[in-house]
Amino acid sequence: MTGAGPIREARTGERRRPRVAEPRPAAGRGAPWLERYATRIRWATWIGVAVIAIRLIAPRPDGWRRWGDAETALSDVEQARTAALMYYQAAGREWPAPGRPGAAPRGMLAFLPGEVSFSRARYRLAWEYAADTVSGARVIGVSVIGDDPRLAQTMAQRAPAGMPFVVSGRRFVALIASAPGR
């Protein structure tokens, strides 16, 4: 034996790696496209699945804004109803005269708290005083006219129990009182 070293015999049960005829190319130019970008494709797939799941579970931001507008509008309506009832008691059982949308009736301003506004960025309050000329029946209420076509429906869903209201298109009307005719 000349410098070649001892020859080892394979033990039984010893694992040997199979010989590969040609070594695989490194993940570079010679590798197929799918192998080169497999990690990126996996990440993009997971991100896509996560985005879809979030969109299905969480409401959209415009829904959040609509919910906030509905809460603010319902608070304004409730405070305007209270102010109208106080005006009615103070004015000798007379309701304020109808006005234009976005403006509070004249005599009712003194009874409204400072944070209530009849004109907001995305909706307006209007004092409703409808009377039938034949029978004399009246319906009195505060309506919310919104820029968002679904604001009235959102308000109807979030309205407190016991608040009588009517929804008609973009208009949510909280009823305050009604009086029969003659």
C-alpha positions in Angstrom: 0.0 0.0 0.0 1.5 3.0 -1.1 0.2 6.3 0.4 -3.4 5.6 -0.6 -4.5 4.9 2.8 -6.5 2.0 4.2 -9.6 1.0 2.4 -12.7 1.0 4.5 -15.3 -1.5 4.1 -18.9 -0.5 4.3 -20.5 -1.5 7.5 -23.9 -3.0 7.4 -26.7 -0.5 8.2 -24.4 2.5 7.4 -26.2 5.2 5.3 -24.7 6.4 2.2 -25.7 9.4 0.2 -26.7 8.5 -3.3 -24.5 9.7 -5.9 -25.9 12.4 -8.2 -24.7 12.3 -11.7 -24.9 16.1 -12.2 -24.9 18.6 -9.4 -27.9 20.9 -9.3 -27.3 24.4 -10.4 -27.3 27.1 -7.7 -30.5 29.2 -7.5 -29.3 31.7 -10.0 -29.2 32.0 -13.7 -29.3 28.4 -14.6 -32.1 27.4 -12.3 -35.7 27.3 -13.5 -37.8 30.4 -13.0 -40.2 28.7 -10.5 -37.3 27.6 -8.3 -35.7 31.1 -8.3 -38.9 32.9 -7.2 -40.6 30.2 -5.1 -40.1 32.1 -1.9 -41.4 35.3 -3.3 -44.4 33.5 -4.7 -45.1 31.9 -1.4 -45.0 35.2 0.4 -47.1 37.0 -2.2 -49.7 34.2 -1.9 -49.9 34.4 1.9 -50.1 38.2 1.8 -53.0 37.9 -0.7 -54.8 35.4 1.4 -54.4 37.7 4.5 -55.7 40.8 2.6 -58.7 38.9 1.4 -59.4 37.6 4.9 -59.1 41.0 6.4 -61.5 42.5 3.8 -64.0 39.8 4.6 -63.8 40.1 8.4 -63.2 43.9 9.0 -65.6 46.6 7.6 -64.3 49.1 5.2 -63.1 52.5 6.4 -66.0 54.3 4.8 -68.2 52.0 6.9 -66.4 53.3 10.0 -66.9 56.9 9.0 -70.6 56.1 8.3 -70.9 54.6 11.8 -69.4 57.7 13.3 -71.6 60.0 11.3 -74.7 57.9 12.3 -73.7 58.1 16.0 -73.1 61.9 15.8 -76.4 62.4 13.9 -78.4 60.3 16.3 -76.9 62.4 19.2 -77.8 65.6 17.4 -81.3 64.4 16.7 -81.9 63.3 20.3 -80.7 66.7 21.6 -82.8 68.5 19.0 -85.9 66.5 20.1 -85.3 67.4 23.8 -84.8 71.1 22.8 -88.1 71.0 20.8 -90.0 69.5 23.7 -88.6 72.2 26.0 -89.5 74.9 23.5 -93.0 73.4 23.2 -93.5 73.7 27.0 -92.0 77.2 27.2 -94.0 78.6 24.2 -97.4 77.7 25.5 -97.8 74.4 23.6 -96.7 75.7 20.2 -94.1 74.0 18.0 -91.4 76.0 16.3 -92.2 77.1 12.7 -90.7 75.1 9.9 -87.3 76.2 8.6 -84.9 75.3 6.0 -82.6 72.3 6.1 -79.3 73.0 8.0 -80.8 75.8 10.1 -82.3 75.4 13.5 -85.8 77.0 14.1 -85.6 80.5 15.6 -87.0 80.0 19.0 -85.3 76.6 19.5 -81.7 77.9 19.5 -81.9 78.9 23.2 -82.7 75.3 24.1 -80.0 73.6 22.1 -76.6 72.7 23.7 -73.6 74.3 22.1 -72.2 71.1 20.5 -75.4 70.5 18.4 -75.3 71.6 14.8 -78.0 71.5 12.2 -75.4 71.6 9.5 -72.5 69.2 9.5 -69.9 68.3 6.8 -71.7 65.1 5.6 -75.3 65.7 6.7 -77.9 68.4 7.6 -80.7 68.4 10.2 -84.1 69.8 9.2 -87.1 70.7 11.4 -90.1 68.9 10.0 -93.6 70.3 10.6 -96.1 68.7 8.2 -99.8 69.3 8.4 -102.6 68.1 6.2 -104.7 71.0 5.0 -108.0 69.0 4.9 -107.9 67.0 8.1 -105.5 69.2 10.1 -103.4 66.2 11.2 -99.8 67.1 11.9 -96.5 65.2 12.1 -93.5 66.9 13.8 -90.0 65.6 13.7 -86.3 66.2 13.0 -84.9 64.7 9.8 -81.3 64.0 8.8 -80.5 64.4 5.2 -77.1 62.9 4.4 -74.7 63.0 1.5 -74.0 59.2 2.0 -76.9 57.2 0.5 -76.6 54.6 3.2 -76.4 56.9 6.2 -80.2 56.7 6.8 -80.1 52.9 6.9 -77.1 52.9 9.2 -78.9 55.3 11.5 -82.0 53.0 11.5 -79.8 50.1 12.5 -78.2 52.0 15.3 -81.2 54.0 16.6 -81.9 53.6 20.3 -84.8 51.5 21.3 -88.0 53.5 21.7 -87.1 56.2 19.2 -89.9 56.3 16.6 -88.5 57.0 13.1 -89.2 56.8 9.4 -86.6 56.2 6.7 -87.2 57.5 3.2 -84.3 57.3 0.7 -81.5 59.4 2.1 -83.7 60.9 4.8 -84.0 59.6 8.4 -86.9 61.3 10.2 -87.1 61.0 14.0 -90.7 61.6 15.0 -91.3 63.9 18.0 -95.1 64.2 18.0 -98.2 63.8 15.9 -101.6 65.4 16.4 -104.9 64.2 15.0 -106.9 66.5 12.9 -110.3 68.0 13.6 
